[in-house]
Amino acid sequence: MVNAPPNSARSGDRRRREREPAAAQAMALGTAKLNPFGDLHTLQHVCARLARSLRGVWEPLLRQDVRSFAEPLGVQRFADYRTERGDALAAWVPLQMSPANGTAWLVLGGDLVLELLDLFFGGTGAVPSPVPQEFSPAAEAMAARIGQLVAGPLGAAWEPLTHASFTPAKVETGADIDADDAVIVTRFGIAAGTARPVFVDIVYSVAALKVHGASLTGKVLDKAEPDPAWRNALTRATMQVRFPVRSVLAEPVVPLAMLMELKAGDVIPISIDANVPVMVGRDRLGCGTVGTANGRAAIRLTSLSVPEGLDP
């Protein structure tokens, strides 16, 4: 559990392991086709982006600050992944990926789902001991809700790689993947305070991601130069933004009795200062003097105001 003390035993710890590089796993399994993408640094970058945004999912559910991080991903046979997870209760939330028409699977440990369910109903996050063999309808609804909350950040994390959206489907007890099919396992940790982390997985079928092969094998550029044409077009568009400019010539103050007696033709005397303020929106641009230019009233700027925090 996320709220468990550091020395408590949980099924999430049992699933945590050091992952070998994808290529090494392929060699160990004796098949070169297990991972057709080579290194998956680009997808690991996507996982790191997703881990940061998932804090916004877990903290409202857990009602406390948490750390969210991505573990090194791995490629393995689906049967090996199921064996690794064991028989512990887990919720499998299908995330339909479009436009590739593939499916990613959000795998949530049963103890985490039950903890979040208890918190949702005002409890302390207690998990039944022993953990039930199957989910109640309320627990399935909680898992489905988590899938909906994760789908948005997942699509946003993929955006730099390719345009993709994820739509959660009905919660299941497993994935419709052949035992010998290769899958990419991405694992995310959630930790609160000094408690040991719990882990959730997002599993992708290698076959479903082949349409994104070119993107997955591309290099991740941390600092890319902007396209000059795009930058020039953005600059021109920015320079065309219009702002209302106004000047306050005078703000006379009169008693209420005078206001009540005003009628058409009455004169309210005003005095115009030598320097009047010139405003852009609600901000002061500077000061100027009132005069004429080309037969129209105008203001000559005599000083400019420097925004706070900028050097003059």
Residue, then its C-alpha position, 0 to 999 in steps of 0.5 A: m500500500v502507498n500508506a504502508p510503512p517502509n518495512s511492510a510487505r506488499s505484492g508490488d515489491r515482489r514485482r519490482r526487479e532490475r530490468e535488463p536492456a531490451a536487447a539483452q533480454a532478446m538474446a537471453l530468450g534466444t530470439a532476435k525478433l522479440n524486440p524489433f525496435g532496437d533501443l527504446h530510449t524514445l519510449q523511455h523518454v515518453c514514460a518519464r514525461l508520463a510519470r511527472s504528469l501522473r502525480g496529478v492523478w495519484e495525489p487527489l486519489l491518495r489525498q497526499d503528496v506523492r513521488s511518481f517515477a518511471e522504472p526502466l522499461g523491458v521487452q518480454r514474452f507475455a507469458d513471462y510477464r504473467t508468471e512474474r506477476g503471479d496470481a495476485l488480484a489485479a485489474w487490467v484496464p484496456l486503453q484503446m489506442s487510436p489511430a493505430n487501433g492497438t491496445a495498451w493495458l493499464v495493470l493495477g494491483g488489487d491492493l492499490v485499487l482497494e486502498l483507493l476505494d476505501l479512501f474514496f468512501g472516507g476511510t483510511g486506505a485500509v486493505p482487506s486481509p487477505v485480499p479478495q479473489e475478485f473485485s466487487p462492482a465498486a472496485e471495478a468502477m474505481a479501476a475504470r475511473i483510474g483508467q479514465l484519469v490516466a488516459g489523458p496524461l498518457g495521450a499527452a505524453w505520446e504527443p511529441l512522439t506521435h499523435a495518439s489518443f487512448t480510450p479506456a474500455k471495460v475492466e478485465t482480469g487479463a489481457d487478450i494477448d497470446a502467451d508467446d507474443a512480445v510485450i513492452v512493459t513500462r512500470f511506474g512507481i508511486a511513493a508517499g513520504t518514507a513508505r516504499p513505492v507501489f507500482v502500476d504497469i502499462v503494457y504494450s503489445v509489440a505487434a500493435l506498436k509496429v506502426h510507430g516503429a519509425s518514431l520509436t527508433g528515432k533519436v530524442l532531442d532534448k534541445a531542438e532548434p525551432d524552424p525559422a519559418w515557423r519562428n518568423a511567422l509567430t513573430r509576425a503574428t505576435m507583432q500584429v496583436r492589438f492593445p487598447v491605449r488610453s489616457v486619463l486627462a482628468e478625474p474631477v471630484v464633485p459632491l453628491a448634491m451637485l450630481m443630483e442637481l446636474k442638467a444639460g448645459d451645466v459645466i464641470p470644471i477640470s484641470i489637466d496636469a502637465n503630464v497625464p498618464v498613458m495606459v495600455g490595458r490596466d498597466r501604465l505605459g508612461c506619461g505625456t503632454v496633451g497637444t495636437a498633431n495633424g489637426r487631431a488631439a494627441i499626446r506626446l510621450t515624455s516618459l515611459s514606465v519600466p515594468e517591475g523586475l526589468d532594468p531601465 
